[in-house]
Amino acid sequence: MSTKGFRRLLFGEKMPDKDDPKYKERYEKEVAAGRKFARWSRLDRLAACVQRFAVNHRNLFLVLVFSFVALSFGYNIYRLTCVYRSHNAPSSVVEMQDSVLKAKRHPHTEPLPRRGNTVTTVR
């Protein structure tokens, strides 16, 4: 990649104006492709239905939109507090294994009792 390519990648291209003759054909082609996709996926009909509902029921539409935003924000706060409070859980496999071993002393992990210089085994 050339220096010009890197510069274009980092800084981007000049934003094309839809009336600029240099980009007019490209703009019309992209708009036509977007409209074709909207017709194919029926997004244009969905947008028309939503817009018709919003025009006919202004207050209800605003209540629905802002309640959705408020509920989403509240749920995000709730999940953040849940994650913040659960910080005492072990975060790695080694820590989890150590906590299990501390909680449940297995007979093979305990040191063997010693009497004098001889070692006795417990069976």
DSSP file (Angstrom, degrees, kcal/mol; ACC not computed):
  #  RESIDUE AA STRUCTURE BP1 BP2  ACC     N-H-->O    O-->H-N    N-H-->O    O-->H-N    TCO  KAPPA ALPHA  PHI   PSI    X-CA   Y-CA   Z-CA
    1    1 A M              0   0    0      0, 0.0     2,-0.0     0, 0.0     5,-0.0   0.000 360.0 360.0 360.0 136.0    0.0    0.0    0.0
    2    2 A S     >  -     0   0    0      1,-0.1     4,-2.1     4,-0.0     5,-0.2  -0.212 360.0-102.6 -80.7 173.3    1.4    3.4   -0.9
    3    3 A T  H  > S+     0   0    0      1,-0.2     4,-2.6     2,-0.2     5,-0.2   0.879 124.2  54.0 -62.6 -38.9    1.7    6.4    1.2
    4    4 A K  H  > S+     0   0    0      1,-0.2     4,-2.3     2,-0.2    -1,-0.2   0.881 106.9  52.1 -63.9 -37.3   -1.3    7.9   -0.4
    5    5 A G  H  > S+     0   0    0      2,-0.2     4,-2.1     1,-0.2    -2,-0.2   0.902 110.6  47.1 -65.1 -41.9   -3.3    4.8    0.5
    6    6 A F  H  X S+     0   0    0     -4,-2.1     4,-2.8     2,-0.2     5,-0.2   0.911 111.8  50.5 -65.2 -42.3   -2.3    5.0    4.1
    7    7 A R  H  X S+     0   0    0     -4,-2.6     4,-2.7     1,-0.2     5,-0.4   0.907 111.9  47.4 -62.2 -41.5   -3.1    8.7    4.3
    8    8 A R  H  X S+     0   0    0     -4,-2.3     4,-1.5     1,-0.2    -1,-0.2   0.868 112.5  50.5 -67.0 -36.2   -6.6    7.9    2.7
    9    9 A L  H  < S+     0   0    0     -4,-2.1    -2,-0.2     2,-0.2    -1,-0.2   0.911 117.9  37.9 -67.8 -42.8   -7.0    5.1    5.2
   10   10 A L  H  < S+     0   0    0     -4,-2.8    -2,-0.2     1,-0.1    -3,-0.2   0.928 131.2  25.3 -76.1 -46.1   -6.1    7.2    8.2
   11   11 A F  H  < S-     0   0    0     -4,-2.7    -3,-0.2    -5,-0.2    -2,-0.2   0.602 100.5-139.5 -98.0 -13.2   -7.7   10.5    7.3
   12   12 A G     <  -     0   0    0     -4,-1.5     2,-0.2    -5,-0.4    -1,-0.2  -0.048  28.7 -64.2  78.6 174.1  -10.5    9.3    5.0
   13   13 A E        -     0   0    0      1,-0.1     2,-0.1    -4,-0.1    -5,-0.0  -0.525  60.7 -83.3 -93.2 165.0  -11.6   10.8    1.8
   14   14 A K        -     0   0    0     -2,-0.2    -1,-0.1     1,-0.1    -2,-0.0  -0.457  54.8-103.2 -63.9 137.4  -13.2   14.2    1.3
   15   15 A M        -     0   0    0     -2,-0.1     2,-0.1     1,-0.1    -1,-0.1  -0.494  40.7-126.2 -67.1 120.9  -16.9   13.8    1.9
   16   16 A P        -     0   0    0      0, 0.0     2,-0.4     0, 0.0    -1,-0.1  -0.429  13.6-135.2 -73.4 143.3  -18.6   13.8   -1.5
   17   17 A D    >   -     0   0    0     -2,-0.1     3,-1.2     1,-0.1     6,-0.3  -0.775  12.3-132.8 -93.2 138.9  -21.4   16.3   -2.1
   18   18 A K  T 3  S+     0   0    0     -2,-0.4    -1,-0.1     1,-0.3    10,-0.1   0.746 107.0  49.8 -68.3 -20.2  -24.4   14.9   -3.9
   19   19 A D  T 3  S+     0   0    0      8,-0.0    -1,-0.3     4,-0.0     5,-0.1   0.526  82.3 110.9 -93.0  -6.5  -24.5   17.8   -6.4
   20   20 A D    X>  -     0   0    0     -3,-1.2     4,-1.2     1,-0.2     3,-0.9  -0.532  66.8-142.0 -68.8 126.5  -20.8   17.4   -7.2
   21   21 A P  H 3> S+     0   0    0      0, 0.0     4,-0.5     0, 0.0    -1,-0.2   0.787  98.6  61.9 -62.8 -25.2  -20.6   16.2  -10.8
   22   22 A K  H 34 S+     0   0    0      1,-0.2     4,-0.2     2,-0.1     3,-0.1   0.863 118.7  25.1 -67.6 -35.0  -17.6   14.0   -9.9
   23   23 A Y  H <> S+     0   0    0     -3,-0.9     4,-2.8    -6,-0.3    -1,-0.2   0.388  95.0  97.7-109.8   1.4  -19.7   12.0   -7.4
   24   24 A K  H  X S+     0   0    0     -4,-1.2     4,-2.5     1,-0.2     5,-0.2   0.912  86.4  45.8 -61.6 -45.5  -23.2   12.5   -8.9
   25   25 A E  H  X S+     0   0    0     -4,-0.5     4,-2.2     2,-0.2    -1,-0.2   0.919 114.6  48.2 -64.4 -42.7  -23.2    9.1  -10.8
   26   26 A R  H  > S+     0   0    0     -4,-0.2     4,-2.3     2,-0.2    -2,-0.2   0.910 111.9  50.2 -63.5 -42.0  -21.9    7.2   -7.8
   27   27 A Y  H  X S+     0   0    0     -4,-2.8     4,-2.4     1,-0.2    -2,-0.2   0.926 111.2  47.7 -63.2 -45.5  -24.4    8.9   -5.4
   28   28 A E  H  X S+     0   0    0     -4,-2.5     4,-2.3     1,-0.2    -1,-0.2   0.877 111.3  51.3 -64.2 -37.4  -27.3    8.1   -7.7
   29   29 A K  H  X S+     0   0    0     -4,-2.2     4,-2.1     2,-0.2    -1,-0.2   0.902 111.6  46.9 -66.2 -41.3  -26.2    4.5   -8.0
   30   30 A E  H  X S+     0   0    0     -4,-2.3     4,-2.3     2,-0.2    -2,-0.2   0.887 112.4  49.7 -68.1 -38.8  -25.9    4.1   -4.2
   31   31 A V  H  X S+     0   0    0     -4,-2.4     4,-2.4     2,-0.2    -2,-0.2   0.910 111.0  49.7 -65.6 -41.5  -29.3    5.6   -3.7
   32   32 A A  H  X S+     0   0    0     -4,-2.3     4,-2.2     1,-0.2    -2,-0.2   0.896 111.0  49.5 -64.1 -39.6  -30.9    3.3   -6.3
   33   33 A A  H  X S+     0   0    0     -4,-2.1     4,-2.3     2,-0.2    -2,-0.2   0.899 111.0  50.0 -66.3 -39.6  -29.3    0.3   -4.6
   34   34 A G  H  X S+     0   0    0     -4,-2.3     4,-2.2     2,-0.2    -2,-0.2   0.907 111.8  47.3 -64.8 -41.7  -30.6    1.4   -1.2
   35   35 A R  H  X S+     0   0    0     -4,-2.4     4,-2.3     2,-0.2    -2,-0.2   0.884 110.7  52.3 -66.7 -38.2  -34.1    1.9   -2.6
   36   36 A K  H  X S+     0   0    0     -4,-2.2     4,-2.4     2,-0.2    -2,-0.2   0.917 111.1  46.9 -63.7 -43.3  -34.0   -1.5   -4.3
   37   37 A F  H  X S+     0   0    0     -4,-2.3     4,-2.7     2,-0.2     6,-0.3   0.895 110.8  52.5 -65.3 -39.4  -32.9   -3.2   -1.1
   38   38 A A  H  X>S+     0   0    0     -4,-2.2     5,-1.4     1,-0.2     6,-1.2   0.899 112.0  45.4 -64.1 -40.2  -35.6   -1.4    0.9
   39   39 A R  H ><5S+     0   0    0     -4,-2.3     3,-0.5     3,-0.2    -2,-0.2   0.914 113.6  50.1 -67.3 -41.5  -38.3   -2.6   -1.6
   40   40 A W  H 3<5S+     0   0    0     -4,-2.4    -2,-0.2     1,-0.2    -1,-0.2   0.910 118.4  37.0 -63.7 -43.3  -36.9   -6.1   -1.6
   41   41 A S  H 3<5S-     0   0    0     -4,-2.7    -1,-0.2    -5,-0.1    -2,-0.2   0.420 107.7-124.7 -90.4   1.7  -36.9   -6.4    2.2
   42   42 A R  T <X5 +     0   0    0     -4,-0.5     4,-1.6    -3,-0.5    -3,-0.2   0.727  68.7 135.3  61.2  25.1  -40.1   -4.4    2.6
   43   43 A L  H  >< +     0   0    0     -5,-1.4     4,-2.6    -6,-0.3     5,-0.2   0.800  65.9  61.3 -69.4 -28.4  -38.4   -1.9    4.9
   44   44 A D  H  > S+     0   0    0     -6,-1.2     4,-1.9     2,-0.2    -1,-0.2   0.900 105.3  46.2 -65.7 -39.3  -40.1    0.9    2.9
   45   45 A R  H  > S+     0   0    0     -7,-0.3     4,-2.3     2,-0.2    -1,-0.2   0.896 112.5  50.5 -68.6 -39.7  -43.5   -0.4    3.8
   46   46 A L  H  X S+     0   0    0     -4,-1.6     4,-2.5     2,-0.2     5,-0.2   0.919 110.9  48.8 -63.1 -43.5  -42.5   -0.8    7.5
   47   47 A A  H  X S+     0   0    0     -4,-2.6     4,-2.5     1,-0.2    -1,-0.2   0.891 110.8  50.9 -63.8 -38.6  -41.2    2.7    7.6
   48   48 A A  H  X S+     0   0    0     -4,-1.9     4,-2.4     2,-0.2    -1,-0.2   0.902 110.7  48.7 -65.7 -40.1  -44.4    4.1    6.0
   49   49 A C  H  X S+     0   0    0     -4,-2.3     4,-2.4     2,-0.2    -2,-0.2   0.924 113.0  47.0 -65.4 -43.9  -46.5    2.2    8.6
   50   50 A V  H  X S+     0   0    0     -4,-2.5     4,-2.5     1,-0.2    -2,-0.2   0.908 113.5  48.5 -64.5 -41.1  -44.4    3.5   11.5
   51   51 A Q  H  X S+     0   0    0     -4,-2.5     4,-2.1    -5,-0.2    -1,-0.2   0.898 110.7  50.5 -67.0 -39.3  -44.6    7.0   10.1
   52   52 A R  H  X S+     0   0    0     -4,-2.4     4,-2.3     2,-0.2    -2,-0.2   0.916 112.0  47.8 -63.2 -42.9  -48.3    6.8    9.6
   53   53 A F  H  X S+     0   0    0     -4,-2.4     4,-2.6     1,-0.2    -2,-0.2   0.908 111.3  51.1 -62.9 -42.1  -48.8    5.6   13.2
   54   54 A A  H  < S+     0   0    0     -4,-2.5    -1,-0.2     1,-0.2    -2,-0.2   0.867 111.9  46.5 -65.3 -36.2  -46.5    8.4   14.5
   55   55 A V  H  < S+     0   0    0     -4,-2.1     3,-0.5     1,-0.2    -1,-0.2   0.913 117.2  42.6 -71.7 -42.0  -48.5   11.1   12.7
   56   56 A N  H  < S+     0   0    0     -4,-2.3     2,-0.3     1,-0.3    -2,-0.2   0.831 127.0  29.8 -74.6 -32.5  -51.9    9.7   13.8
   57   57 A H     X  +     0   0    0     -4,-2.6     4,-2.3    -5,-0.2    -1,-0.3  -0.629  69.5 162.9-129.5  72.1  -50.9    9.1   17.4
   58   58 A R  H  > S+     0   0    0     -3,-0.5     4,-2.4    -2,-0.3     5,-0.2   0.939  75.4  43.0 -58.8 -53.7  -48.2   11.6   18.3
   59   59 A N  H  > S+     0   0    0      1,-0.2     4,-2.5     2,-0.2    -1,-0.2   0.905 115.0  49.0 -64.8 -42.7  -48.4   11.3   22.1
   60   60 A L  H  > S+     0   0    0      1,-0.2     4,-2.5     2,-0.2    -1,-0.2   0.909 111.3  50.7 -63.2 -41.1  -48.6    7.5   22.2
   61   61 A F  H  X S+     0   0    0     -4,-2.3     4,-2.5     2,-0.2    -2,-0.2   0.922 111.3  47.6 -62.9 -43.7  -45.7    7.2   19.8
   62   62 A L  H  X S+     0   0    0     -4,-2.4     4,-2.7     2,-0.2     5,-0.3   0.902 111.6  50.6 -64.5 -40.3  -43.5    9.6   22.0
   63   63 A V  H  X S+     0   0    0     -4,-2.5     4,-2.2     1,-0.2     5,-0.2   0.918 111.9  47.9 -62.5 -43.3  -44.5    7.7   25.1
   64   64 A L  H  X S+     0   0    0     -4,-2.5     4,-2.0     2,-0.2    -2,-0.2   0.930 114.6  44.9 -63.2 -45.8  -43.5    4.3   23.5
   65   65 A V  H  X S+     0   0    0     -4,-2.5     4,-2.1     1,-0.2    -2,-0.2   0.947 117.1  42.9 -65.9 -48.7  -40.2    5.6   22.2
   66   66 A F  H  X S+     0   0    0     -4,-2.7     4,-2.4     1,-0.2    -1,-0.2   0.830 112.7  52.9 -71.7 -29.8  -39.1    7.4   25.4
   67   67 A S  H  X S+     0   0    0     -4,-2.2     4,-2.7    -5,-0.3     5,-0.2   0.890 108.7  51.0 -69.6 -36.9  -40.3    4.5   27.6
   68   68 A F  H  X S+     0   0    0     -4,-2.0     4,-2.2    -5,-0.2    -2,-0.2   0.924 112.3  46.4 -63.0 -42.9  -38.2    2.1   25.5
   69   69 A V  H  X S+     0   0    0     -4,-2.1     4,-2.3     2,-0.2    -2,-0.2   0.920 113.9  48.0 -64.3 -43.7  -35.2    4.3   25.9
   70   70 A A  H  X S+     0   0    0     -4,-2.4     4,-2.5     2,-0.2    -2,-0.2   0.900 112.4  48.5 -66.3 -40.7  -35.8    4.7   29.6
   71   71 A L  H  X S+     0   0    0     -4,-2.7     4,-2.5     2,-0.2    -1,-0.2   0.899 111.5  50.1 -65.9 -39.6  -36.2    0.9   30.1
   72   72 A S  H  X S+     0   0    0     -4,-2.2     4,-2.1    -5,-0.2    -2,-0.2   0.922 112.1  47.5 -63.4 -43.4  -33.1    0.2   28.2
   73   73 A F  H  X S+     0   0    0     -4,-2.3     4,-2.1     2,-0.2    -2,-0.2   0.911 112.6  49.3 -63.9 -43.1  -31.1    2.7   30.2
   74   74 A G  H  X S+     0   0    0     -4,-2.5     4,-2.4     1,-0.2    -2,-0.2   0.892 110.0  50.6 -63.8 -40.2  -32.5    1.2   33.5
   75   75 A Y  H  X S+     0   0    0     -4,-2.5     4,-2.6     2,-0.2    -1,-0.2   0.892 108.7  52.4 -66.1 -38.6  -31.7   -2.3   32.4
   76   76 A N  H  X S+     0   0    0     -4,-2.1     4,-2.3     2,-0.2    -2,-0.2   0.924 110.3  48.0 -61.5 -43.8  -28.1   -1.2   31.6
   77   77 A I  H  X S+     0   0    0     -4,-2.1     4,-2.2     2,-0.2    -2,-0.2   0.920 111.4  50.9 -62.1 -43.7  -27.8    0.3   35.1
   78   78 A Y  H  X S+     0   0    0     -4,-2.4     4,-2.1     1,-0.2    -2,-0.2   0.926 111.4  46.7 -60.0 -46.3  -29.2   -2.8   36.7
   79   79 A R  H  X S+     0   0    0     -4,-2.6     4,-2.4     1,-0.2    -1,-0.2   0.877 110.1  54.0 -66.4 -36.6  -26.7   -5.1   34.8
   80   80 A L  H  X S+     0   0    0     -4,-2.3     4,-2.4     1,-0.2    -1,-0.2   0.913 109.7  47.2 -62.9 -41.6  -23.8   -2.8   35.6
   81   81 A T  H  X S+     0   0    0     -4,-2.2     4,-2.2     2,-0.2    -2,-0.2   0.880 110.8  52.3 -68.3 -36.4  -24.6   -3.0   39.4
   82   82 A C  H  X S+     0   0    0     -4,-2.1     4,-1.2     2,-0.2    -2,-0.2   0.927 112.8  44.5 -63.0 -44.3  -25.0   -6.8   39.2
   83   83 A V  H  < S+     0   0    0     -4,-2.4    -2,-0.2     1,-0.2     3,-0.2   0.897 112.8  51.5 -67.5 -39.9  -21.6   -7.2   37.5
   84   84 A Y  H >< S+     0   0    0     -4,-2.4     3,-0.9     1,-0.2    -1,-0.2   0.884 109.8  49.4 -65.6 -38.1  -20.0   -4.7   40.0
   85   85 A R  H 3< S+     0   0    0     -4,-2.2     3,-0.5     1,-0.2    -1,-0.2   0.750 103.2  61.0 -73.7 -23.1  -21.4   -6.6   43.0
   86   86 A S  T ><  +     0   0    0     -4,-1.2     3,-1.1     1,-0.2    -1,-0.2   0.032  67.8 113.7 -92.9  29.0  -20.2  -10.0   41.8
   87   87 A H  T <   +     0   0    0     -3,-0.9    -1,-0.2     1,-0.2    -2,-0.1   0.622  60.8  72.3 -74.9 -11.6  -16.5   -8.9   41.8
   88   88 A N  T 3  S+     0   0    0     -3,-0.5    -1,-0.2     2,-0.1    -2,-0.1   0.535  72.1 105.8 -83.6  -4.0  -15.6  -11.4   44.6
   89   89 A A  S <  S-     0   0    0     -3,-1.1     7,-0.1     1,-0.1    -3,-0.0  -0.473  86.6 -96.0 -71.9 144.8  -15.9  -14.4   42.4
   90   90 A P        -     0   0    0      0, 0.0    -1,-0.1     0, 0.0    -2,-0.1  -0.336  32.1-159.4 -61.1 142.2  -12.6  -16.0   41.3
   91   91 A S        +     0   0    0     -3,-0.1     2,-0.3    -4,-0.1    -2,-0.0   0.640  66.0  46.2-103.0 -15.5  -11.5  -14.8   37.9
   92   92 A S  S  > S-     0   0    0      1,-0.1     4,-2.1     0, 0.0     5,-0.2  -0.834  81.7-114.7-125.6 165.6   -9.1  -17.5   36.9
   93   93 A V  H  > S+     0   0    0     -2,-0.3     4,-2.5     1,-0.2     5,-0.2   0.874 115.7  53.7 -65.0 -38.7   -9.1  -21.3   36.9
   94   94 A V  H  > S+     0   0    0      2,-0.2     4,-2.5     1,-0.2    -1,-0.2   0.915 109.2  48.1 -64.6 -42.7   -6.3  -21.5   39.4
   95   95 A E  H  > S+     0   0    0      2,-0.2     4,-2.3     1,-0.2    -1,-0.2   0.892 111.7  50.5 -64.9 -38.4   -8.1  -19.2   41.8
   96   96 A M  H  X S+     0   0    0     -4,-2.1     4,-2.1     2,-0.2    -2,-0.2   0.922 111.3  48.3 -64.0 -42.8  -11.3  -21.3   41.4
   97   97 A Q  H  X S+     0   0    0     -4,-2.5     4,-2.3     1,-0.2    -2,-0.2   0.901 111.3  50.1 -65.1 -40.9   -9.3  -24.5   42.1
   98   98 A D  H  X S+     0   0    0     -4,-2.5     4,-2.2     1,-0.2    -1,-0.2   0.903 110.2  50.1 -63.6 -41.0   -7.6  -23.0   45.2
   99   99 A S  H  X S+     0   0    0     -4,-2.3     4,-2.0     2,-0.2    -1,-0.2   0.877 110.9  49.4 -67.3 -35.7  -11.0  -21.8   46.5
  100  100 A V  H  X S+     0   0    0     -4,-2.1     4,-2.3     2,-0.2    -2,-0.2   0.911 111.5  49.0 -67.6 -41.4  -12.5  -25.3   46.0
  101  101 A L  H  < S+     0   0    0     -4,-2.3     5,-0.2     1,-0.2    -2,-0.2   0.870 111.8  48.8 -67.0 -35.5   -9.5  -26.9   47.8
  102  102 A K  H  < S+     0   0    0     -4,-2.2     3,-0.2     1,-0.2    -1,-0.2   0.886 113.6  46.9 -69.3 -38.2   -9.8  -24.5   50.7
  103  103 A A  H  < S+     0   0    0     -4,-2.0     2,-0.6     1,-0.3    -2,-0.2   0.877 121.5  34.6 -71.7 -37.6  -13.5  -25.1   51.1
  104  104 A K  S  < S-     0   0    0     -4,-2.3     2,-0.7    -5,-0.2    -1,-0.3  -0.899  78.7-151.1-124.7 100.3  -13.3  -28.9   50.9
  105  105 A R        -     0   0    0     -2,-0.6    -3,-0.1    -3,-0.2    -4,-0.1  -0.603  12.4-152.2 -75.8 114.2  -10.1  -30.4   52.4
  106  106 A H    >>  -     0   0    0     -2,-0.7     3,-1.4    -5,-0.2     4,-0.8  -0.648  18.8-124.4 -83.7 142.7   -9.3  -33.6   50.6
  107  107 A P  T 34 S+     0   0    0      0, 0.0     3,-0.4     0, 0.0    -1,-0.1   0.810 109.3  55.8 -60.1 -29.3   -7.5  -36.2   52.8
  108  108 A H  T 34 S+     0   0    0      1,-0.2     4,-0.1     4,-0.0    -3,-0.0   0.681 103.9  54.0 -78.3 -15.4   -4.6  -36.4   50.2
  109  109 A T  T <4 S+     0   0    0     -3,-1.4    -1,-0.2     2,-0.1     3,-0.1   0.660  89.9  89.4 -91.0 -15.9   -3.9  -32.7   50.4
  110  110 A E  S  < S-     0   0    0     -4,-0.8     2,-0.1    -3,-0.4    -5,-0.0  -0.541  88.4-104.9 -79.3 146.1   -3.5  -32.5   54.1
  111  111 A P        -     0   0    0      0, 0.0    -1,-0.1     0, 0.0    -2,-0.1  -0.395  38.5-107.5 -68.1 147.9    0.0  -33.1   55.5
  112  112 A L        -     0   0    0      1,-0.1     2,-0.1    -4,-0.1     9,-0.1  -0.518  35.0-108.0 -76.1 141.0    0.6  -36.5   57.2
  113  113 A P        -     0   0    0      0, 0.0     7,-1.0     0, 0.0     2,-0.4  -0.456  35.2-149.2 -68.5 141.4    0.9  -36.5   61.0
  114  114 A R  E     -A  119   0A   0      5,-0.2     2,-0.5    -2,-0.1     5,-0.2  -0.897  13.2-166.6-114.9 142.1    4.4  -37.1   62.2
  115  115 A R  E >   -A  118   0A   0      3,-1.6     3,-1.5    -2,-0.4     2,-0.2  -0.929  64.1 -53.2-125.6 105.8    5.6  -38.8   65.4
  116  116 A G  T 3  S-     0   0    0     -2,-0.5    -2,-0.0     1,-0.2     0, 0.0  -0.484 113.3 -27.3  69.0-130.1    9.1  -38.3   66.2
  117  117 A N  T 3  S+     0   0    0     -2,-0.2     2,-0.3    -3,-0.1    -1,-0.2   0.538 119.5  86.3 -96.2  -9.2   11.4  -39.3   63.2
  118  118 A T  E <   -A  115   0A   0     -3,-1.5    -3,-1.6     1,-0.0     2,-0.5  -0.651  69.4-137.5 -96.6 150.2    9.0  -41.8   61.7
  119  119 A V  E     -A  114   0A   0     -2,-0.3     2,-0.4    -5,-0.2    -5,-0.2  -0.906  16.8-162.5-106.2 128.5    6.2  -41.1   59.3
  120  120 A T        -     0   0    0     -7,-1.0     2,-0.4    -2,-0.5     0, 0.0  -0.863   9.2-141.2-109.2 145.7    2.9  -42.9   59.8
  121  121 A T        -     0   0    0     -2,-0.4     2,-0.5    -9,-0.1    -7,-0.0  -0.827   9.0-136.4-106.4 145.8    0.3  -43.1   57.1
  122  122 A V              0   0    0     -2,-0.4   -10,-0.0     1,-0.1    -2,-0.0  -0.875 360.0 360.0-101.6 126.4   -3.4  -42.8   57.7
  123  123 A R              0   0    0     -2,-0.5    -1,-0.1     0, 0.0    -2,-0.0   0.372 360.0 360.0-127.4 360.0   -5.6  -45.4   55.9
